[in-house]
Amino acid sequence: QGVMEGYNGTTFAYSQTGSGKSFTMQGVVDPSSQKGIIPRAFEHIFESIQGAEDAKFLLRASCLEIYNEDIRDLLGADTKQKLK
């Protein structure tokens, strides 16, 4: 709800490799009961935006992976490219 009031929001997942972070964040499309945190958050945000009157919104999202001290942009054109 704070995001809809203008505050920045962050979802951070940290744990061992293979522990289920990707599934928790992304989930699966079908059945819809197994959608992850990110699709559910986006649905909530877009539903709130559609119901808002006399307001402007700027929505920006990024998805980064930090692994072995390397940072990669998972939404970029080349997800294998390391960021500085």
N, C-alpha and C positions, 0 to 999 in steps of 0.2 A: 504494500500500500504506500510505503514511503516513496517508491519510485514514481508513482502517479502524482505525488506531491512535489516532485522536482529533485529528489535526492538521487544520487548515483547508487546503483545496486551492483553487487558482485556475488557470483556463485562460484565457490572455490571447492574443488575436489582434490583430496590428497590422500594417498595410501599406496600400498604395495602394488606392483604390476600384477595384473590378473585378478584383482580383488573385486571388480565389478563397477569401477568408476564410470566407464563409458556407458554401460547399460543404465546405471542410475541417472546419468545426465541426459542420455539420448532415448533410451528405451526402444520400443518397437511401435509401429503404427497400428498393427492389428494383433491382438485386441486392444482397443483404446484404453483399457484399464491398466495397460503396461507401458503407457507413454512415460517418458522420463521427465525430469525436473525442467529442462529447457523448453520443450514443447508446451508443457503446462503453464510455465511462466509467460511465454509469448502469447498463448491464448488469453490469459488473464489480462495482460497489458493491452492487447488489441481490442478485447471486449470493452475495457475501460475507456479506451480512446474513442471507440465508436459511440459510446454513451455520453461523452463529454461535449458540452456546448460552450461556445465562445472561448476556446482554448486552442493553442498550437502546441504540437509535440514534435520533438526531434528524438528519434530512437536510433541509437548506435549500438552495435553489438560486436564483440570480438571473442575469439576462442583461441586461447594460447595453450601450448603444451610445453612444459619444462621437464626435460628428461636428460639425465647425465649432464647437467649444467648447460644444455643447449635449449634455446627457445625457438619454437616454430609457430607460425600463424596457421591455424587449421582451417581458416576461411579464405586464405590467400590463394592466388593462382597456382603457386608451387608450394605444396605443403611440406615438401622435403627440404626447402631452403631454410637455413638457419638465420635468425635475426641477430643483429648486433646488440 
